[in-house]
Amino acid sequence: MYSEVSLFIDGVWTKAAAKRSLPVVNPATGEPVGTVAHADRSDLDRALEAADKGFRTWRKVSAFDRSKIMRKAADLLRQRADAIAPLMTMEQGKPLAEAKGETLAGADVIDWFAEEARRAYGRVIPARAEGIYQLVVKEPVGPVAAFTPWNFPINQVVRKLSAALAAGCSIIVKAPEETPASPAELIRCFADAGVPAGVINLVYGVPAEISEYLIPHPVIRKVSFTGSTAVGKQLAALAGANMKRVTMELGGHAPSIVFDDADVDLASKLLATNKHRNAGQVCIAPTRFLVQEKIYDDFVDRFTAYAKAVKVGDGLDKDTRMGPMANPRRIAAMEGFIADAVQKGARLRTGGHRIGNKGNFFEPTVLTDVPKDARVMNEEPFGPLAVIAPFASFDEVVEEANRLPYGLAAYAYTRSARTATAIATSAETGMISINHHGLALPEVPFGGVKDSGYGSEGGSEAIEAYLNTKFVSQAGL
């Protein structure tokens, strides 16, 4: 079922020029399940040449025809979801239902951008003199370099890929080496739908080597990156030094605020469900749980009960609700966060330990009464670790919610319309969801502020980063 994953360059699935490959490891077993081709500079040069040629072809395809091809790719992705989902689970670890859900959601993203391709409108500006036409037109920015992480192997690629294609750009995708097969199958859907050779190119290899070569290259005109804030800052600096347009979707540390008038059962249930999705390896996962004093104990008891009930296991097991973390580094990170917090006075309510000695399984963990100087209150845990702390007043919780340099997502629960409006206004974040979890849909903006990045990967705003605005002033003959 899982074999060698190839590069895709100029319309051809191919091994790396040097015939190098990297192992792909199943995080549930710790055993290799396949290999992925390891690109070197000669492969990147071929991809760059193909993207340059592909851009000249694709930009001339009408928006109407680009849309039709993309809709066909979405249909193929839906048809193949049952075959793609097990590949994602084997390489990434998430439960099969989550993997299939991610695949089907990817098809919805393609459909959204397929329609946006036909809505990249310009405008006419009234002129100051008779016989003058002043036009604003939208044109594709050019070949794109996209860099994506392992936590959502299809979702992270499909947003960048679909926006680029909708705008008329070609693209080189540097997909994650840990989870290469599912993004490759996504791209196969586009190729089979009729996207011309060279428009889409897929490479794998050493991330730093690829980014340092592609970003400054004169062929590349736009960069999109999803990953850590530290790496994002390095790549943004490299892009800025070479005058490349950039979209950055970086780390988060989402405050999840529960006011004392909230529906505690609803809040604890939804927050616990979303905390443990993908083993907490989600950039918009609720992280700092800030609960008003009056309901603090009730919330902690309910949330802890949900955490204890989560069935952890191999994602291919139909009863599993949380799979392993993606790699052993996450195990060490969780252990370090927990030891630091407990040493500083936090209380371990449940979890806190690795499960077994095979695979990257970790117990859903709840820490309460966590002090602000604990590392986990300041660094993104990116795992099944919930930290809960009490607060007394609205002003106090706003100060804490905005204390960190991150600003990707936030959540709040309250029955008061006044409080809901006030927290939506006060939270320094790119996205906030109140009394439910309504983020990351294709049709809504997706992105952060402060150190969480800039630009949007959803909604009508997303395609703008892939378009240049040209002004044309023309006198009639």
C-alpha positions as a Markdown table, in Angstrom:
| # | Residue | x | y | z |
|---|---|---|---|---|
| 1 | Met | 0.0 | 0.0 | 0.0 |
| 2 | Tyr | 2.8 | 2.4 | 0.9 |
| 3 | Ser | 5.9 | 2.5 | -1.3 |
| 4 | Glu | 8.4 | 5.0 | -2.6 |
| 5 | Val | 7.1 | 8.5 | -3.0 |
| 6 | Ser | 8.5 | 10.3 | -6.1 |
| 7 | Leu | 9.2 | 13.9 | -7.0 |
| 8 | Phe | 6.8 | 15.4 | -9.6 |
| 9 | Ile | 8.6 | 17.7 | -12.0 |
| 10 | Asp | 7.4 | 19.0 | -15.3 |
| 11 | Gly | 4.5 | 16.6 | -15.4 |
| 12 | Val | 6.5 | 13.5 | -14.7 |
| 13 | Trp | 6.8 | 11.4 | -11.5 |
| 14 | Thr | 10.5 | 10.8 | -11.1 |
| 15 | Lys | 13.2 | 9.7 | -8.7 |
| 16 | Ala | 15.8 | 12.2 | -7.5 |
| 17 | Ala | 18.6 | 12.7 | -9.9 |
| 18 | Ala | 21.1 | 11.3 | -7.4 |
| 19 | Lys | 18.8 | 8.4 | -6.6 |
| 20 | Arg | 18.8 | 9.4 | -2.9 |
| 21 | Ser | 15.8 | 8.7 | -0.7 |
| 22 | Leu | 14.7 | 9.2 | 2.9 |
| 23 | Pro | 12.8 | 6.7 | 5.1 |
| 24 | Val | 9.2 | 7.4 | 6.0 |
| 25 | Val | 8.3 | 6.1 | 9.5 |
| 26 | Asn | 4.9 | 5.1 | 10.9 |
| 27 | Pro | 4.6 | 7.1 | 14.2 |
| 28 | Ala | 2.4 | 4.4 | 15.7 |
| 29 | Thr | 5.0 | 1.6 | 15.3 |
| 30 | Gly | 8.3 | 3.4 | 14.9 |
| 31 | Glu | 8.9 | 1.2 | 11.8 |
| 32 | Pro | 9.6 | 2.4 | 8.2 |
| 33 | Val | 6.7 | 2.1 | 5.8 |
| 34 | Gly | 8.3 | 3.4 | 2.7 |
| 35 | Thr | 10.7 | 6.0 | 1.3 |
| 36 | Val | 10.5 | 9.4 | -0.3 |
| 37 | Ala | 12.8 | 10.8 | -3.0 |
| 38 | His | 15.4 | 13.3 | -1.7 |
| 39 | Ala | 15.9 | 16.2 | -4.1 |
| 40 | Asp | 19.2 | 17.9 | -4.6 |
| 41 | Arg | 20.1 | 21.2 | -6.5 |
| 42 | Ser | 19.9 | 19.6 | -9.9 |
| 43 | Asp | 16.3 | 18.5 | -9.2 |
| 44 | Leu | 15.4 | 22.0 | -8.0 |
| 45 | Asp | 16.9 | 23.5 | -11.1 |
| 46 | Arg | 14.6 | 21.2 | -13.2 |
| 47 | Ala | 11.6 | 22.2 | -11.1 |
| 48 | Leu | 12.4 | 25.9 | -11.5 |
| 49 | Glu | 12.8 | 25.6 | -15.2 |
| 50 | Ala | 9.5 | 23.7 | -15.3 |
| 51 | Ala | 7.7 | 26.3 | -13.1 |
| 52 | Asp | 8.9 | 29.1 | -15.3 |
| 53 | Lys | 7.7 | 27.3 | -18.5 |
| 54 | Gly | 4.4 | 26.3 | -16.7 |
| 55 | Phe | 3.7 | 29.8 | -15.7 |
| 56 | Arg | 3.9 | 31.1 | -19.2 |
| 57 | Thr | 1.4 | 28.4 | -20.2 |
| 58 | Trp | -1.0 | 28.5 | -17.3 |
| 59 | Arg | -1.4 | 32.3 | -17.1 |
| 60 | Lys | -2.9 | 32.2 | -20.6 |
| 61 | Val | -5.5 | 29.7 | -19.7 |
| 62 | Ser | -8.8 | 31.5 | -19.0 |
| 63 | Ala | -10.1 | 31.7 | -15.5 |
| 64 | Phe | -13.2 | 29.8 | -16.7 |
| 65 | Asp | -11.1 | 26.9 | -17.9 |
| 66 | Arg | -8.8 | 27.0 | -14.9 |
| 67 | Ser | -11.9 | 26.7 | -12.7 |
| 68 | Lys | -13.2 | 23.7 | -14.6 |
| 69 | Ile | -9.9 | 21.8 | -14.2 |
| 70 | Met | -9.7 | 22.6 | -10.5 |
| 71 | Arg | -13.3 | 21.4 | -10.0 |
| 72 | Lys | -12.4 | 18.1 | -11.7 |
| 73 | Ala | -9.4 | 17.8 | -9.3 |
| 74 | Ala | -11.7 | 18.3 | -6.4 |
| 75 | Asp | -14.0 | 15.5 | -7.7 |
| 76 | Leu | -11.1 | 13.2 | -8.1 |
| 77 | Leu | -9.9 | 13.9 | -4.5 |
| 78 | Arg | -13.3 | 13.0 | -3.1 |
| 79 | Gln | -13.4 | 9.8 | -5.2 |
| 80 | Arg | -10.0 | 8.8 | -3.9 |
| 81 | Ala | -10.5 | 9.8 | -0.2 |
| 82 | Asp | -10.9 | 6.2 | 1.0 |
| 83 | Ala | -7.6 | 5.2 | -0.5 |
| 84 | Ile | -5.7 | 8.4 | 0.5 |
| 85 | Ala | -6.8 | 8.4 | 4.2 |
| 86 | Pro | -4.9 | 5.2 | 5.2 |
| 87 | Leu | -1.7 | 6.6 | 3.7 |
| 88 | Met | -2.0 | 9.8 | 5.8 |
| 89 | Thr | -2.7 | 7.8 | 8.9 |
| 90 | Met | 0.3 | 5.5 | 8.4 |
| 91 | Glu | 2.7 | 8.5 | 7.8 |
| 92 | Gln | 1.2 | 11.1 | 10.2 |
| 93 | Gly | -0.6 | 9.1 | 12.9 |
| 94 | Lys | -4.0 | 10.8 | 13.0 |
| 95 | Pro | -7.1 | 8.6 | 13.3 |
| 96 | Leu | -8.5 | 7.3 | 10.0 |
| 97 | Ala | -11.7 | 9.4 | 10.3 |
| 98 | Glu | -9.7 | 12.6 | 10.8 |
| 99 | Ala | -7.5 | 11.7 | 7.8 |
| 100 | Lys | -10.5 | 11.1 | 5.6 |
| 101 | Gly | -12.1 | 14.3 | 6.9 |
| 102 | Glu | -9.0 | 16.3 | 6.0 |
| 103 | Thr | -9.0 | 14.8 | 2.5 |
| 104 | Leu | -12.6 | 15.7 | 1.9 |
| 105 | Ala | -12.1 | 19.2 | 3.4 |
| 106 | Gly | -9.3 | 19.6 | 0.9 |
| 107 | Ala | -11.7 | 19.0 | -2.0 |
| 108 | Asp | -13.9 | 21.8 | -0.5 |
| 109 | Val | -10.9 | 24.1 | -0.5 |
| 110 | Ile | -10.2 | 23.4 | -4.2 |
| 111 | Asp | -13.9 | 24.1 | -5.0 |
| 112 | Trp | -13.8 | 27.4 | -3.2 |
| 113 | Phe | -10.7 | 28.6 | -5.1 |
| 114 | Ala | -12.0 | 27.3 | -8.4 |
| 115 | Glu | -14.8 | 29.8 | -8.0 |
| 116 | Glu | -12.5 | 32.5 | -6.8 |
| 117 | Ala | -10.5 | 32.1 | -10.0 |
| 118 | Arg | -13.6 | 33.5 | -11.8 |
| 119 | Arg | -14.0 | 36.4 | -9.4 |
| 120 | Ala | -10.5 | 38.1 | -9.5 |
| 121 | Tyr | -12.2 | 41.3 | -10.6 |
| 122 | Gly | -10.5 | 44.5 | -11.6 |
| 123 | Arg | -12.3 | 47.9 | -11.8 |
| 124 | Val | -12.8 | 51.0 | -13.9 |
| 125 | Ile | -11.8 | 54.3 | -12.4 |
| 126 | Pro | -13.6 | 57.4 | -13.7 |
| 127 | Ala | -11.2 | 59.6 | -15.7 |
| 128 | Arg | -10.6 | 63.3 | -15.5 |
| 129 | Ala | -10.8 | 63.8 | -19.3 |
| 130 | Glu | -13.0 | 62.5 | -22.1 |
| 131 | Gly | -11.7 | 59.5 | -24.1 |
| 132 | Ile | -9.5 | 58.2 | -21.3 |
| 133 | Tyr | -10.0 | 54.8 | -19.8 |
| 134 | Gln | -8.5 | 54.0 | -16.4 |
| 135 | Leu | -8.5 | 50.3 | -15.7 |
| 136 | Val | -7.3 | 48.3 | -12.7 |
| 137 | Val | -6.5 | 44.7 | -13.7 |
| 138 | Lys | -5.4 | 41.6 | -11.7 |
| 139 | Glu | -2.5 | 39.5 | -13.0 |
| 140 | Pro | -0.8 | 36.4 | -11.6 |
| 141 | Val | 2.3 | 37.3 | -9.6 |
| 142 | Gly | 4.4 | 34.4 | -11.1 |
| 143 | Pro | 5.9 | 31.1 | -10.0 |
| 144 | Val | 5.3 | 30.3 | -6.3 |
| 145 | Ala | 7.5 | 28.4 | -3.8 |
| 146 | Ala | 5.3 | 26.8 | -1.0 |
| 147 | Phe | 6.7 | 25.2 | 2.1 |
| 148 | Thr | 4.3 | 23.0 | 4.2 |
| 149 | Pro | 4.5 | 21.1 | 7.5 |
| 150 | Trp | 3.6 | 17.5 | 8.5 |
| 151 | Asn | 0.6 | 18.1 | 10.9 |
| 152 | Phe | -2.0 | 18.5 | 8.0 |
| 153 | Pro | -0.3 | 17.0 | 5.0 |
| 154 | Ile | -3.1 | 17.7 | 2.6 |
| 155 | Asn | -4.7 | 20.8 | 4.1 |
| 156 | Gln | -1.5 | 22.8 | 4.3 |
| 157 | Val | -0.6 | 22.1 | 0.7 |
| 158 | Val | -4.1 | 22.5 | -0.8 |
| 159 | Arg | -4.7 | 26.0 | 0.4 |
| 160 | Lys | -1.4 | 27.3 | -1.2 |
| 161 | Leu | -1.7 | 25.2 | -4.3 |
| 162 | Ser | -5.4 | 26.1 | -5.0 |
| 163 | Ala | -4.8 | 29.8 | -4.5 |
| 164 | Ala | -1.8 | 29.8 | -6.8 |
| 165 | Leu | -3.6 | 27.9 | -9.5 |
| 166 | Ala | -6.7 | 30.0 | -9.3 |
| 167 | Ala | -4.7 | 33.1 | -9.8 |
| 168 | Gly | -2.9 | 31.7 | -12.8 |
| 169 | Cys | 0.5 | 31.0 | -11.1 |
| 170 | Ser | 2.7 | 28.0 | -11.3 |
| 171 | Ile | 4.1 | 26.5 | -8.1 |
| 172 | Ile | 6.8 | 24.4 | -6.6 |
| 173 | Val | 5.6 | 22.6 | -3.4 |
| 174 | Lys | 8.2 | 21.6 | -0.8 |
| 175 | Ala | 6.0 | 19.1 | 1.1 |
| 176 | Pro | 7.0 | 17.4 | 4.4 |
| 177 | Glu | 9.4 | 14.5 | 4.3 |
| 178 | Glu | 7.7 | 12.9 | 7.3 |
| 179 | Thr | 4.3 | 12.8 | 5.5 |
| 180 | Pro | 5.0 | 12.7 | 1.7 |
| 181 | Ala | 2.4 | 10.3 | 0.3 |
| 182 | Ser | -0.8 | 12.1 | 1.0 |
| 183 | Pro | 0.3 | 15.4 | -0.6 |
| 184 | Ala | 1.6 | 13.5 | -3.5 |
| 185 | Glu | -1.8 | 11.9 | -4.0 |
| 186 | Leu | -3.4 | 15.4 | -3.8 |
| 187 | Ile | -1.1 | 16.6 | -6.6 |
| 188 | Arg | -1.8 | 13.5 | -8.6 |
| 189 | Cys | -5.5 | 14.5 | -8.6 |
| 190 | Phe | -4.6 | 17.9 | -10.2 |
| 191 | Ala | -2.3 | 16.2 | -12.7 |
| 192 | Asp | -5.0 | 13.7 | -13.7 |
| 193 | Ala | -7.6 | 16.5 | -13.9 |
| 194 | Gly | -5.5 | 18.1 | -16.7 |
| 195 | Val | -3.3 | 20.8 | -15.2 |
| 196 | Pro | -0.5 | 21.2 | -17.8 |
| 197 | Ala | 3.0 | 19.9 | -17.3 |
| 198 | Gly | 5.3 | 22.3 | -15.3 |
| 199 | Val | 2.5 | 24.2 | -13.6 |
| 200 | Ile | 2.7 | 22.0 | -10.5 |
| 201 | Asn | 6.0 | 20.7 | -9.2 |
| 202 | Leu | 6.6 | 18.7 | -6.0 |
| 203 | Val | 9.9 | 18.2 | -4.2 |
| 204 | Tyr | 11.2 | 16.8 | -0.9 |
| 205 | Gly | 14.6 | 17.0 | 0.8 |
| 206 | Val | 16.4 | 19.0 | 3.4 |
| 207 | Pro | 14.1 | 21.9 | 4.2 |
| 208 | Ala | 16.9 | 24.5 | 4.8 |
| 209 | Glu | 18.7 | 23.6 | 1.6 |
| 210 | Ile | 15.6 | 23.8 | -0.5 |
| 211 | Ser | 14.3 | 27.1 | 1.0 |
| 212 | Glu | 17.7 | 28.7 | 0.8 |
| 213 | Tyr | 17.9 | 27.9 | -2.9 |
| 214 | Leu | 14.4 | 28.5 | -4.0 |
| 215 | Ile | 13.5 | 31.7 | -2.2 |
| 216 | Pro | 16.3 | 33.9 | -3.6 |
| 217 | His | 16.0 | 32.4 | -7.1 |
| 218 | Pro | 14.9 | 34.9 | -9.7 |
| 219 | Val | 12.2 | 32.5 | -11.1 |
| 220 | Ile | 10.3 | 32.6 | -7.8 |
| 221 | Arg | 8.1 | 35.6 | -7.3 |
| 222 | Lys | 6.0 | 34.6 | -4.3 |
| 223 | Val | 6.7 | 32.6 | -1.1 |
| 224 | Ser | 4.1 | 30.9 | 1.2 |
| 225 | Phe | 5.2 | 29.2 | 4.4 |
| 226 | Thr | 3.4 | 27.4 | 7.2 |
| 227 | Gly | 5.5 | 26.4 | 10.2 |
| 228 | Ser | 7.2 | 27.7 | 13.3 |
| 229 | Thr | 7.7 | 31.4 | 14.1 |
| 230 | Ala | 11.4 | 31.0 | 14.4 |
| 231 | Val | 11.8 | 29.5 | 10.9 |
| 232 | Gly | 9.2 | 31.8 | 9.4 |
| 233 | Lys | 11.2 | 34.8 | 10.5 |
| 234 | Gln | 14.3 | 33.4 | 8.8 |
| 235 | Leu | 12.5 | 32.7 | 5.6 |
| 236 | Ala | 10.7 | 36.1 | 5.6 |
| 237 | Ala | 14.0 | 37.9 | 6.0 |
| 238 | Leu | 15.4 | 35.9 | 3.1 |
| 239 | Ala | 12.4 | 36.7 | 1.0 |
| 240 | Gly | 12.5 | 40.4 | 2.0 |
| 241 | Ala | 16.2 | 40.6 | 1.0 |
| 242 | Asn | 15.2 | 39.4 | -2.5 |
| 243 | Met | 11.9 | 41.4 | -2.8 |
| 244 | Lys | 9.6 | 38.4 | -2.8 |
| 245 | Arg | 6.0 | 38.6 | -1.8 |
| 246 | Val | 5.3 | 36.4 | 1.3 |
| 247 | Thr | 2.4 | 34.8 | 3.2 |
| 248 | Met | 3.4 | 33.5 | 6.7 |
| 249 | Glu | 1.1 | 31.2 | 8.7 |
| 250 | Leu | 3.1 | 30.7 | 11.9 |
| 251 | Gly | 2.8 | 29.4 | 15.4 |
| 252 | Gly | 0.1 | 30.1 | 17.9 |
| 253 | His | -0.7 | 29.9 | 21.6 |
| 254 | Ala | -4.5 | 30.2 | 21.6 |
| 255 | Pro | -6.1 | 31.6 | 24.7 |
| 256 | Ser | -9.4 | 29.8 | 25.4 |
| 257 | Ile | -11.5 | 31.9 | 27.8 |
| 258 | Val | -14.4 | 30.6 | 29.7 |
| 259 | Phe | -16.4 | 33.3 | 31.6 |
| 260 | Asp | -18.5 | 32.4 | 34.6 |
| 261 | Asp | -21.8 | 32.8 | 32.8 |
| 262 | Ala | -20.8 | 30.2 | 30.1 |
| 263 | Asp | -22.4 | 26.9 | 29.4 |
| 264 | Val | -19.7 | 24.9 | 31.2 |
| 265 | Asp | -20.7 | 21.5 | 29.8 |
| 266 | Leu | -20.6 | 22.9 | 26.2 |
| 267 | Ala | -17.3 | 24.7 | 26.8 |
| 268 | Ser | -15.5 | 21.8 | 28.4 |
| 269 | Lys | -16.8 | 19.3 | 25.7 |
| 270 | Leu | -15.9 | 21.4 | 22.7 |
| 271 | Leu | -12.6 | 22.6 | 24.0 |
| 272 | Ala | -11.5 | 19.1 | 25.0 |
| 273 | Thr | -12.5 | 17.7 | 21.7 |
| 274 | Asn | -10.5 | 20.3 | 19.8 |
| 275 | Lys | -7.6 | 20.1 | 22.2 |
| 276 | His | -7.1 | 16.4 | 21.4 |
| 277 | Arg | -7.7 | 16.6 | 17.6 |
| 278 | Asn | -4.6 | 15.4 | 15.8 |
| 279 | Ala | -3.0 | 14.8 | 19.2 |
| 280 | Gly | -2.9 | 18.6 | 19.8 |
| 281 | Gln | -0.6 | 19.1 | 16.8 |
| 282 | Val | -2.7 | 21.9 | 15.5 |
| 283 | Cys | -1.6 | 25.6 | 15.1 |
| 284 | Ile | -5.1 | 26.8 | 16.2 |
| 285 | Ala | -5.5 | 24.3 | 19.0 |
| 286 | Pro | -6.9 | 25.7 | 22.3 |
| 287 | Thr | -3.8 | 26.0 | 24.5 |
| 288 | Arg | -4.1 | 28.3 | 27.5 |
| 289 | Phe | -7.4 | 27.6 | 29.2 |
| 290 | Leu | -8.3 | 30.7 | 31.2 |
| 291 | Val | -11.4 | 30.0 | 33.4 |
| 292 | Gln | -13.2 | 32.5 | 35.6 |
| 293 | Glu | -12.9 | 31.6 | 39.3 |
| 294 | Lys | -16.6 | 30.9 | 40.0 |
| 295 | Ile | -16.7 | 27.9 | 37.6 |
| 296 | Tyr | -13.0 | 27.0 | 37.6 |
| 297 | Asp | -13.3 | 23.8 | 39.7 |
| 298 | Asp | -16.4 | 22.6 | 37.7 |
| 299 | Phe | -14.6 | 23.2 | 34.4 |
| 300 | Val | -11.5 | 21.5 | 35.5 |
| 301 | Asp | -13.4 | 18.4 | 36.7 |
| 302 | Arg | -15.3 | 18.1 | 33.4 |
| 303 | Phe | -12.3 | 18.7 | 31.1 |
| 304 | Thr | -10.2 | 16.3 | 33.0 |
| 305 | Ala | -12.9 | 13.6 | 32.7 |
| 306 | Tyr | -13.0 | 14.1 | 29.0 |
| 307 | Ala | -9.2 | 13.9 | 28.8 |
| 308 | Lys | -9.2 | 10.6 | 30.7 |
| 309 | Ala | -11.8 | 9.1 | 28.4 |
| 310 | Val | -9.9 | 9.7 | 25.2 |
| 311 | Lys | -8.9 | 6.4 | 23.6 |
| 312 | Val | -5.3 | 6.6 | 22.4 |
| 313 | Gly | -4.1 | 4.1 | 19.8 |
| 314 | Asp | -3.1 | 3.3 | 16.3 |
| 315 | Gly | -5.0 | 5.6 | 13.9 |
| 316 | Leu | -6.0 | 2.6 | 11.8 |
| 317 | Asp | -8.0 | 1.2 | 14.7 |
| 318 | Lys | -11.6 | 2.3 | 14.2 |
| 319 | Asp | -12.0 | 2.9 | 18.0 |
| 320 | Thr | -9.0 | 5.2 | 18.3 |
| 321 | Arg | -9.9 | 8.8 | 19.1 |
| 322 | Met | -6.3 | 10.1 | 19.4 |
| 323 | Gly | -3.3 | 8.7 | 17.5 |
| 324 | Pro | 0.4 | 9.1 | 18.2 |
| 325 | Met | 2.4 | 12.3 | 18.0 |
| 326 | Ala | 4.2 | 12.6 | 14.7 |
| 327 | Asn | 7.8 | 12.0 | 15.9 |
| 328 | Pro | 9.9 | 11.3 | 19.0 |
| 329 | Arg | 10.9 | 15.0 | 19.3 |
| 330 | Arg | 7.3 | 15.7 | 20.4 |
| 331 | Ile | 7.5 | 13.1 | 23.3 |
| 332 | Ala | 10.7 | 14.8 | 24.6 |
| 333 | Ala | 9.0 | 18.2 | 24.3 |
| 334 | Met | 5.9 | 17.2 | 26.2 |
| 335 | Glu | 8.0 | 15.7 | 29.0 |
| 336 | Gly | 10.1 | 18.8 | 29.3 |
| 337 | Phe | 7.0 | 21.1 | 29.4 |
| 338 | Ile | 5.4 | 19.0 | 32.1 |
| 339 | Ala | 8.5 | 18.7 | 34.3 |
| 340 | Asp | 9.1 | 22.4 | 34.2 |
| 341 | Ala | 5.5 | 23.3 | 35.0 |
| 342 | Val | 5.2 | 20.9 | 38.0 |
| 343 | Gln | 8.6 | 22.1 | 39.3 |
| 344 | Lys | 7.2 | 25.6 | 39.3 |
| 345 | Gly | 4.0 | 24.6 | 41.2 |
| 346 | Ala | 1.5 | 23.4 | 38.6 |
| 347 | Arg | -0.7 | 20.4 | 39.5 |
| 348 | Leu | -0.8 | 17.4 | 37.3 |
| 349 | Arg | -4.4 | 16.3 | 37.1 |
| 350 | Thr | -4.1 | 13.5 | 34.6 |
| 351 | Gly | -1.6 | 12.1 | 32.0 |
| 352 | Gly | 1.9 | 13.3 | 31.9 |
| 353 | His | 3.6 | 10.2 | 30.5 |
| 354 | Arg | 4.5 | 8.4 | 27.4 |
| 355 | Ile | 2.4 | 5.3 | 26.6 |
| 356 | Gly | 4.4 | 2.1 | 26.1 |
| 357 | Asn | 7.8 | 2.0 | 24.5 |
| 358 | Lys | 6.8 | 1.6 | 20.8 |
| 359 | Gly | 5.5 | 4.5 | 18.7 |
| 360 | Asn | 5.0 | 8.1 | 19.8 |
| 361 | Phe | 2.0 | 7.7 | 22.0 |
| 362 | Phe | 1.5 | 10.2 | 24.9 |
| 363 | Glu | -1.3 | 10.4 | 27.5 |
| 364 | Pro | -3.8 | 13.3 | 27.2 |
| 365 | Thr | -2.5 | 15.6 | 29.9 |
| 366 | Val | -4.1 | 18.3 | 32.1 |
| 367 | Leu | -2.1 | 20.7 | 34.2 |
| 368 | Thr | -3.9 | 23.2 | 36.5 |
| 369 | Asp | -2.9 | 26.3 | 38.4 |
| 370 | Val | -0.1 | 26.8 | 36.0 |
| 371 | Pro | 2.1 | 29.9 | 36.8 |
| 372 | Lys | 2.8 | 32.4 | 34.1 |
| 373 | Asp | 6.5 | 31.7 | 34.2 |
| 374 | Ala | 6.1 | 28.1 | 33.2 |
| 375 | Arg | 7.5 | 27.4 | 29.8 |
| 376 | Val | 4.2 | 25.9 | 28.6 |
| 377 | Met | 2.5 | 29.2 | 29.3 |
| 378 | Asn | 4.9 | 30.9 | 26.9 |
| 379 | Glu | 5.9 | 28.4 | 24.3 |
| 380 | Glu | 3.5 | 26.5 | 22.0 |
| 381 | Pro | 3.3 | 22.9 | 23.3 |
| 382 | Phe | 2.0 | 21.4 | 20.0 |
| 383 | Gly | 0.8 | 18.3 | 21.7 |
| 384 | Pro | -2.1 | 16.8 | 23.9 |
| 385 | Leu | -1.2 | 19.1 | 26.8 |
| 386 | Ala | -3.9 | 21.4 | 28.3 |
| 387 | Val | -2.9 | 24.1 | 30.8 |
| 388 | Ile | -5.7 | 25.6 | 32.9 |
| 389 | Ala | -5.5 | 28.7 | 35.0 |
| 390 | Pro | -8.1 | 30.8 | 36.9 |
| 391 | Phe | -8.8 | 34.5 | 36.4 |
| 392 | Ala | -10.9 | 37.0 | 38.3 |
| 393 | Ser | -11.9 | 39.8 | 36.0 |
| 394 | Phe | -12.4 | 40.7 | 32.3 |
| 395 | Asp | -9.5 | 43.1 | 32.3 |
| 396 | Glu | -7.2 | 40.5 | 33.9 |
| 397 | Val | -8.0 | 37.9 | 31.3 |
| 398 | Val | -7.6 | 40.3 | 28.4 |
| 399 | Glu | -4.2 | 41.2 | 29.7 |
| 400 | Glu | -3.2 | 37.5 | 29.9 |
| 401 | Ala | -4.7 | 36.6 | 26.5 |
| 402 | Asn | -2.7 | 39.4 | 24.8 |
| 403 | Arg | 0.5 | 38.9 | 26.9 |
| 404 | Leu | 2.3 | 36.7 | 24.4 |
| 405 | Pro | 3.7 | 37.8 | 21.0 |
| 406 | Tyr | 1.4 | 35.2 | 19.3 |
| 407 | Gly | -1.9 | 36.2 | 17.7 |
| 408 | Leu | -3.3 | 33.4 | 15.5 |
| 409 | Ala | -6.5 | 32.1 | 17.2 |
| 410 | Ala | -8.6 | 32.6 | 20.3 |
| 411 | Tyr | -11.7 | 31.1 | 21.8 |
| 412 | Ala | -14.3 | 32.4 | 24.3 |
| 413 | Tyr | -17.4 | 31.1 | 25.9 |
| 414 | Thr | -20.1 | 33.4 | 27.5 |
| 415 | Arg | -23.9 | 33.8 | 27.5 |
| 416 | Ser | -23.5 | 37.6 | 27.5 |
| 417 | Ala | -23.7 | 39.4 | 24.1 |
| 418 | Arg | -21.9 | 42.3 | 25.7 |
| 419 | Thr | -19.1 | 40.2 | 26.9 |
| 420 | Ala | -18.8 | 38.4 | 23.6 |
| 421 | Thr | -18.5 | 41.7 | 21.7 |
| 422 | Ala | -16.0 | 43.0 | 24.2 |
| 423 | Ile | -13.7 | 40.0 | 24.0 |
| 424 | Ala | -14.0 | 39.9 | 20.2 |
| 425 | Thr | -12.9 | 43.5 | 20.2 |
| 426 | Ser | -10.1 | 43.2 | 22.8 |
| 427 | Ala | -8.4 | 40.0 | 21.8 |
| 428 | Glu | -5.2 | 40.7 | 19.7 |
| 429 | Thr | -5.7 | 37.8 | 17.3 |
| 430 | Gly | -6.3 | 37.1 | 13.6 |
| 431 | Met | -9.3 | 34.8 | 14.4 |
| 432 | Ile | -11.6 | 34.3 | 17.3 |
| 433 | Ser | -14.5 | 31.8 | 17.7 |
| 434 | Ile | -17.1 | 32.4 | 20.4 |
| 435 | Asn | -19.4 | 29.6 | 21.8 |
| 436 | His | -18.4 | 27.2 | 19.1 |
| 437 | His | -15.4 | 26.3 | 16.9 |
| 438 | Gly | -15.9 | 27.9 | 13.5 |
| 439 | Leu | -12.4 | 28.5 | 12.1 |
| 440 | Ala | -10.5 | 27.2 | 9.1 |
| 441 | Leu | -13.4 | 26.9 | 6.7 |
| 442 | Pro | -12.5 | 27.6 | 3.0 |
| 443 | Glu | -14.7 | 30.6 | 2.8 |
| 444 | Val | -13.4 | 32.5 | 5.9 |
| 445 | Pro | -10.1 | 34.3 | 6.4 |
| 446 | Phe | -7.3 | 32.2 | 8.0 |
| 447 | Gly | -4.3 | 33.9 | 9.4 |
| 448 | Gly | -2.7 | 35.6 | 12.3 |
| 449 | Val | -1.2 | 38.8 | 13.6 |
| 450 | Lys | 2.0 | 39.7 | 15.6 |
| 451 | Asp | 4.5 | 36.7 | 15.6 |
| 452 | Ser | 1.8 | 34.4 | 14.2 |
| 453 | Gly | 2.4 | 35.8 | 10.7 |
| 454 | Tyr | 0.6 | 37.8 | 8.1 |
| 455 | Gly | -1.6 | 37.2 | 5.1 |
| 456 | Ser | -4.7 | 35.0 | 4.7 |
| 457 | Glu | -5.1 | 31.4 | 3.5 |
| 458 | Gly | -8.9 | 31.4 | 3.3 |
| 459 | Gly | -11.8 | 33.6 | 2.2 |
| 460 | Ser | -11.8 | 36.0 | -0.6 |
| 461 | Glu | -8.6 | 37.6 | 0.8 |
| 462 | Ala | -6.5 | 34.5 | 0.1 |
| 463 | Ile | -6.1 | 34.8 | -3.7 |
| 464 | Glu | -5.0 | 38.5 | -3.4 |
| 465 | Ala | -1.5 | 37.5 | -2.3 |
| 466 | Tyr | -1.0 | 35.6 | -5.6 |
| 467 | Leu | -2.2 | 38.6 | -7.8 |
| 468 | Asn | -0.4 | 41.7 | -8.9 |
| 469 | Thr | -2.5 | 44.9 | -9.4 |
| 470 | Lys | -1.8 | 46.7 | -12.6 |
| 471 | Phe | -3.1 | 50.1 | -13.6 |
| 472 | Val | -3.8 | 50.8 | -17.2 |
| 473 | Ser | -4.4 | 54.3 | -18.5 |
| 474 | Gln | -5.5 | 54.4 | -22.1 |
| 475 | Ala | -6.5 | 57.1 | -24.4 |
| 476 | Gly | -9.0 | 56.3 | -27.2 |
| 477 | Leu | -7.7 | 56.5 | -30.8 |
